[in-house]
Amino acid sequence: MKFFKTAETLNSNSKTLEGKYYTDAEIIKKEADTIFFKQWLCVGRTNDVAKIGQFITLNIFDESVFILRNNENQISAYYNVCRHRGTRICTQLSGIFSKSIQCNYHGWTYNLKGELIAAPTMDKVKNFDNNKFGLNPLPVYEWDGFIFINFSDNPQNFKSLFKPLLNKFNQWDLVNLKTLITKKYTLQCNWKLVLQNFNECYHCPLIHPQLAGIHNYLGGRNDLYEGYFLGGYMEFNKNKQSITSSGSLCCPPFKNLKRSNLNRVYYYSIFPNMLLSLHPEYVMFHIIWPESEHTTIVYCSWLFSNEYINNKKYNLNDSVDFWDKTNKQDWQICEQSYLGIKSKSYSPTPYSGQESLLAAYDKYYLKILNQLN
């Protein structure tokens, strides 16, 4: 596998985005239409809907969707809209449907495959056909235990788009990992600042001194450096084994890891709303949801091999505690960045050599935002 150093020579044309891309309400509306309602979005893990009838709900901008496991053990997604008069059906963020899905307004009822099975008094309406009024579905794709949905009526082929990642992380056995814990954070900043912050460690010595003590912020090497996927790895400093509060492994490493990966952490951003971090013994991922141009919700989850989830012999929270603190350091500086960007004195400035992935991110973001080919 070929890697490229993070520190690359950038010309002076590689500048930060104009302030309007972070602060303008019209831009966030355009992002909704061209990005969040057209791209594949990570919404969680298959173990979030492990049981028949179990569901999770996603609310983004004016849309609401619920994702569930149907009675054929398949994962489906539907607009959270009753076909009668448009009422939202699910008001909870998660739960379990017994055997059917019922709208509380007029009792229209659907089975777990989204088919309308009961519509009180509609039998008196001439030519009314239940088969024409099932829930409206969305495309769903499962990849390595992650669930992706797409709001587009003509989505890009997932396997073709994700070809660079389809077998890339087999050593971590992602599909079989279980969620230890998920934490929710509410940030007062634009959503893009979260992704941009993730894609550079230029800030690590000042913002994350503990993290800088575990891996060298100048040592990153990238193998995905343009387009939809960005990232690569960083090697641990001497006498460090993983990214935990102790700097040691919090449980045995993944059994199939190559020797070189026992000394590395991999960081990847997946456009537009997922961050993936692969450690020797656990995996962490973030899902990012904009609420407005100035408010962002971030969910962070920690994944482990199932055999260690409930094993009291290991302190898995050693990883959670470290990253929870690191996350909050990131969120604080992202919020400070947003406050500065709102100033009339802000103007685009050249990126440093340590921020080459940010320049690549901005280029791709603008291409998608403006629907360029």
Stockholm file with secondary structure:
# STOCKHOLM 1.0

chainA/1-373         MKFFKTAETLNSNSKTLEGKYYTDAEIIKKEADTIFFKQWLCVGRTNDVAKIGQFITLNIFDESVFILRNNENQISAYYNVCRHRGTRICTQLSGIFSKSIQCNYHGWTYNLKGELIAAPTMDKVKNFDNNKFGLNPLPVYEWDGFIFINFSDNPQNFKSLFKPLLNKFNQWDLVNLKTLITKKYTLQCNWKLVLQNFNECYHCPLIHPQLAGIHNYLGGRNDLYEGYFLGGYMEFNKNKQSITSSGSLCCPPFKNLKRSNLNRVYYYSIFPNMLLSLHPEYVMFHIIWPESEHTTIVYCSWLFSNEYINNKKYNLNDSVDFWDKTNKQDWQICEQSYLGIKSKSYSPTPYSGQESLLAAYDKYYLKILNQLN
#=GR chainA/1-373 SS CCCEESCCCCCTTCBCCCTHHHHCHHHHHHHIIIIITTSCEEEEEGGGGCSTTEEEEEEETTEEEEEEECTTSCEEEEESCCTTTCCCCCCSSEEECSSEEECTTTCCEEETTSCEEECTTGGGSTTCCGGGCCCCEECEEEETTEEEECCCSSCCCHHHHTGGGTTTTGGGTGGGCEEEEEEEEEESSCHHHHHHHHTCCTTHHHHCHHHHTTBCTTCCEEEEEETTEEEEEEEBCTTCCSSSSSSSCSSCCCTTCCGGGGGEEEEEEETTTEEEEECSSCEEEEEEEESSSSCEEEEEEEEECHHHHTCTTSCTHHHHHHHHHHHHHHHHHHHHHHHHHTSTTCCCCBCCGGGHHHHHHHHHHHHHHTTCC
#=GC SS_cons         CCCEESCCCCCTTCBCCCTHHHHCHHHHHHHIIIIITTSCEEEEEGGGGCSTTEEEEEEETTEEEEEEECTTSCEEEEESCCTTTCCCCCCSSEEECSSEEECTTTCCEEETTSCEEECTTGGGSTTCCGGGCCCCEECEEEETTEEEECCCSSCCCHHHHTGGGTTTTGGGTGGGCEEEEEEEEEESSCHHHHHHHHTCCTTHHHHCHHHHTTBCTTCCEEEEEETTEEEEEEEBCTTCCSSSSSSSCSSCCCTTCCGGGGGEEEEEEETTTEEEEECSSCEEEEEEEESSSSCEEEEEEEEECHHHHTCTTSCTHHHHHHHHHHHHHHHHHHHHHHHHHTSTTCCCCBCCGGGHHHHHHHHHHHHHHTTCC
//
